Amino acid sequence: MTAQSPNQLKTYAAFLSLGGAALALAGLVYLFFTPKTWQASAKIKVEKRDWVHAKVRIEELNPYDPALAPMESEIVRSNAVLDQAIQNLGLASSWGKRYYAGKTPDAEEARARLKSKVSIQALPNSSLIEVKVTSEDREETATIANEIVRVYKNFRDAQRQTVIRDKIDALKKQWDEQNIKVQEVQAKLDELTNNLIRIQGTNAASRYDSVINDQLEAKRVALEGEVVQQENELKKFKSMTQPELRQVLSSLDPDPKTLLNIALRQLMEAKKNLGTVEVDHAPNSPECKRAQAVVDDLDQRTTHIVTGIMTVKETEFSGVKDALEELDKQLRQATAKAQRQQHVLQDSTYAHKVQELQKLREDRDALHDKMETKDANEAFMPKEVTAEIMDPAETPSKPFVPDGRFALGTMGTGGALALGGLIFLLVPQKASATPSRKPPAK
């Protein structure tokens, strides 16, 4: 080593020390002088559910569709959802004071401002959509994120209610149309009967059929008993609490494949899972929130099913009352109809109308059965996209920028370099000279 080597090393050490100090200072300036921005995120789960044909296991209610979350994320970031969130939170007014010197921005400006703060993405290989909001206002981040997912969920819920209403209205329309057809044919049949009697000059009072009258009377008594029974049953049901009503309706039809029994088993499994999660995790943990959300969702759907069953029972009761009123009317006209029977049954036109009326009544009864089973269930539980808020956004406790870890890492690295260079400068260095050679002896 030459005599200048220690000086060169000290020069390098000085540069190292200064560079480390500069790096530590840069980290310090970044940490304390960079404007702070905050970030919060909310997650919402989307899926298509088939509540009518679903199996008992809860996880099978949520078939994973890889294309669903990306498609739904486009709806979440749509102008309709964002504009509604802006309106609900009054962002145009507050941003006008903050960014536009008190002037309220128009809809496009407010929307552009919101889009610059929001990132909406479908998480890979999942049914989750994440809404991130970044802002210099800490409180604003969580508020906006939660409002966006809430507006989207309300949109999906409202759409589902529209589908339910449309399907129920369609079934009711079919029922009304069928009743009108029955009434039209019955009126035509009555008119034809009167014409035949008038043409044949039949004396109605002389041909009374007591057998038919007795049959109608027996049927009326049976219907009266059924009306009283159903009326008392409905009163009893309406006086029950929701849990009592669920158990009673379930016991009336113990078939495990009915929609109500499936829903009750799913709800029981979800509550057991919630109890297990509450033991293993904190009360406000994401796991507990997700488990509670599943319980709430299943409880709400069970209530919808019970409401549907009660609606069908009220429809049945109304149908029995209508049938009793119709039978009373028939009894009042029994004498005339009994005497017409022997004359008009031989008329081919009349016979055709009787067959047509019978066919229409059979179709109406078939429609009633249809309303009670599959189509009614699908009306109350349609196959639609459902949205469930999984992780609501919380107000951030640490800023997103500046990154504290990065700043501390930078200052630590710079400090280590500066300290190393300083130590090297302070340690004395021994210079070593190249030994001289003695001249050879003469």
Secondary structure, 3 states (H helix, E strand, C coil): CCCCHHHHHHHHHHHHHHHHHHHHHHHHHHHHHCCCEEEEEEEEEEEEECCCCCCCCHHHHCCCCCCHHHHHHHHHCCHHHHHHHHHHHCHHHHHHHHHCCCCCCCHHHHHHHHHHHEEEEECCCCCEEEEEEEECCHHHHHHHHHHHHHHHHHHHHHHHHHHHHHHHHHHHHHHHHHHHHHHHHHHHHHHHHHHHHHHHCCCHHHCCCHHHHHHHHHHHHHHHHHHHHHHHHHHHHHCCCHHHHHHHHHHHCCCCCCHHHHHHHHHHHHHHHHHHHHHHCCCCCHHHHHHHHHHHHHHHHHHHHHHHHHHHHHHHHHHHHHHHHHHHHHHHCHHHHHHHHHHHCCCHHHHHHHHHHHHHHHHHHHHHHHHHCHHHHHHHCCCEEEEEEEECCCCCCCCCECCHHHHHHHHHHHHHHHHHHHHHHHCCCCCCCCCCCCCCCC
